[in-house]
Amino acid sequence: MAWYAAGGLWRRRVAISVDIAAATPVDVNVTVPKEFDAFWASLVALSDTTGANLRVVWYDGRTVLDYALDDGAGGAVSVANKLMRIQIDGMTVPAATAMLCIWLYFDPISAQSTAATAVAIASPRTGYIELGAPDRHQFTHRPPPPRSSKPPFVVHKTVNEQKFVWIRFHLSRRVTAGNSSSIHEEPLYVTQTVQNSAGADQATMYDLTLARWVFTPRKELWLRVLVKAGATATNYTLVVLTRTILPGDTAATQQLETRVGIAVKDNLES
């Protein structure tokens, strides 16, 4: 893994899922989880007490954002106590009501000077770092079958169950590696709906604020979304629309549609 821009190479990165609600520049607050052991260990290994070796990067995977670091209450970062908040200033976002993907790079090949700057944060949105790995209900994105409205995958649930659905994406890669990385196409943002047989959105059956991007140590890109509620003995379709971006672009490239059937039954044996 490498960060593409000049100034250094970073061996690891983690996705930050940003809950956005308006297509205007937004401020973002991200709390780094105390349980993110690999992250904190990388700072200790570099004797980095301020987060100077980190980079917060736009969804193109290259452009550094304007950000500052504190302990979550306006004080200094505490690596010893695992207290760090990332405050991102005036980030341009590509859509309203979506879950955006940006990146936190850590563990550089050589020690770096800080890229943090002064920020003015107002009405921030929330960014999340997800430490969970894909569990049950895993699917790999593929387009719906030609001339068929039937989803290629189905999840069974009861009315009262809430389930995470995990979707894996295979995005385009570089023909030849650059800076030791073959990453080319990047995730941009995702929206979701759950539709009934008439195609009407069932807003009570999902919660976009719980969607999370996950980039695993094996360099696999996953998306987690939630499905819930519904009426018994009824079939629905989860529709996940994912936009991607290519290097150097500022607008979305592909739109990938993933459909998963949701079969709601009181008795899953019937």
N, C-alpha and C positions, 0 to 999 in steps of 0.2 A: 504494500500500500504506500502511496506517495501523494503528497500535495503538489500540484502542478506548477504553482507560481514560483518565481525566483525567490531565493533567500534561504532555502532549506528543504529537507525532505522529512516527512512525518510517517512513521510506520503504522500508526493506528488511527482510526476515526470512529466516531459514534454518531448515529443519526439523532437529530433533535426534531421532534414533531411539534410544530407551532400551530396553535389554534387561532385561525384568523377569521374575521367576521366582516371585513370591508376591504375593498380593493384600493387601499390608500397606504401610504407609508405608515408603518406601525412600530411601536417600541415593544420589546419582548423581555420578559424575565424568565430565566431558566435556573432552577436549583439543581446542582449536581448531587446525585444521591450519595449518601454516606456509604452505602453498600457497594459502590462502584470500585471494587478493590484494585483492579488493573489500572484504573485512572490515577488513584491516589498513590499507588506504588511507583508509577512512572515519574511523578513529581518528586517523590522522596529519592528515587535513584539519581535524579539530576540535582539534588539539593535545591530544588525550586520551591521557595516558600511563598511566591507571589503569583504563580501561574504564568510566568513570562514565556514558558515554552509551549503555550497553547495557541491555537488559532481558531477563530469562529468564522466559518466560511459560508458564503451564499450558496444557494441551491445548485449553482453551476459547478460546485466542487473546487473552485479556484479563487474567487474574489473574496478578500477578507472584509468582513463587516465592521462597522464602528461599534465597539463594545468596551465595557469596563467590567472589572471583577471586584466583588466585595464579599463579606461574610454573610450576606443576607439581611443585614440591618444597618448598612452604611459603614461598617468598620472594615478592617483589613482582612484579607483572605487568611484562613487558618487551615493549613494543610494538616497540622498535628491533630486538630479537632474535626477535620473533614468538613469544613464550612466554606462553601463557595457558591456565589450567585453570579450568573452571567447576565449583564444588562446590555441589551442590544438596542441601538439608537437609530430610529428613522429608517427601518428596513422597508424597501419597496416590495410589495407583494403582488402576485399576478392575478388573484381572484378573490372574490368575496365568499365567505362561508365555505371553507375548505380546511384540510389539514396539510400544512406545508412541510417540506423536508429541507432542513439545512444541516450543517455538519460542524462537529467539534473535533478538531485534529489534536492528537496528543502523542507523546513518545517520539520526539524527533530523533534523527540519527545523530545530530550534534546539538549542543545547547544553543538556544536562541535568545535574542533580546525581545522584550515585550512588544506586542502590537496593540495593547490596550490604549485607550484614549479617554478623554473626558466626555461624558455623555449627559444628556438632559432627558430623563425618562418621565413620560406622562401617559396615564391610562394604558399601562402595558398589557399586552396579551401574554398568555402563558405558553412556555415551551417545556417539553417533557423529554427526559431521557429514559427509555424503557430498557430495563435489565432482563426482562423475561424472554425466554426462548420459545419458538413455535411449539405448540402442544397439540392437542387433538384438533380435528377438523382442518387439516392442512391440504391446500390445493395449489397447483401450479397454474398460473394464468394461461388460458388459451381462449381464443375467440369462440363464440357459440358456433355449433355445427351449421353448415350452409343449409338454407331453406328449412331451418328448424327453430322453433321458439322454445324448445325444451332445454333447460340449463344442463350443462355437462356434469355438474356435481349437485348433490343434494345433502342437506343437513336435516336431521329429524330432531324435533324438540317438543316439549309440552308447552302449554300456555304460560306456565310460571317460570320456565327455564330461561336463563340468559346465557348465551354462549358466544365465545370468541371464535371467529373464523379467520384463519391465517392464509394469506395468499402470497405465493412466491413469484417473483418476476425475474425473467432472464432478459436483461437489456443488452443493447449492442455493445460490443467490446472493440478496442483498438486492434487494428491489423498488426501493428508492432507496438511494443510497450514504450511508454514515455515516462521517464523518471521512475522506472521499475514498476509501473502500474499499467494494467491493460484496461482500466475503467474508461469508458467513453460516454455513453448515454447515462443520465442521472435522473432519479425521480424528482418531480417538481411538486405536485400536490395531488390530493385525492378528494373526491366527493362520493357520497353513497346515498342510495335510496333503498327502500323495500317496497316492491310493487305487488298489488293484488292481481287477480286474473284479468281485470279490466285495464291494468296499467296505471292505476291511481297510487300515488305515494302514500305509504303508511308510516307517518312520522313518529308514531309511538313505538315502532318496532326496531329503532336503532338510535344510537347516540354518537354522532360524528366526533364529539369532543373526546371520546375514548379511543378513537383510531390512533394507532402508533406505527411509525416506521421503525424497523429493526434491521440493522446491518450486522450480521453475525461475524465472529472471528474467522469463519470459513469463507468470508466475503460473499455471503448470500444475502440478497435483499428480500425482506418480507414485509408485509403489511398486515396489521391486526385490526379487525373491525368487530363490532358487537351487534348481535341480533337478539331480540327479546319480544315478549308479549305475543300478540296475534290471537286469532280465533281458532278454536279447536276444529279439527277435520277440515282445515283450509290449507291450501298451498299458496305460497308466495315466492317471489324472486328477489333475492338480494342483488342489486346492481351497483358495482363498484367501478367508477370512472377515474382512471389514473392518467395524469398528464406527465410527460417527460420533457427533458431539455437536453440539448447537445452543446458541446463546448463552444463558447463564443456567442451563443444565443442569449437573448434576453426575454424571449417569449416561448411558450410551450411548443413542443414538436409533435410527438405522437399523443393520441388519446387511446388508451387501452381499456376495453370494456370486459369486465369479468362478471359472469352471472353464476349465481349459486342458488339452487332451489332450497326453499325453507318449507318443510312439511310439518305442520303443527298437529299433534295428536295427543289426546289425554292418555291413551294407552299405546305405548310404543311397540307393543307386541302385536297389535292389530294392523 
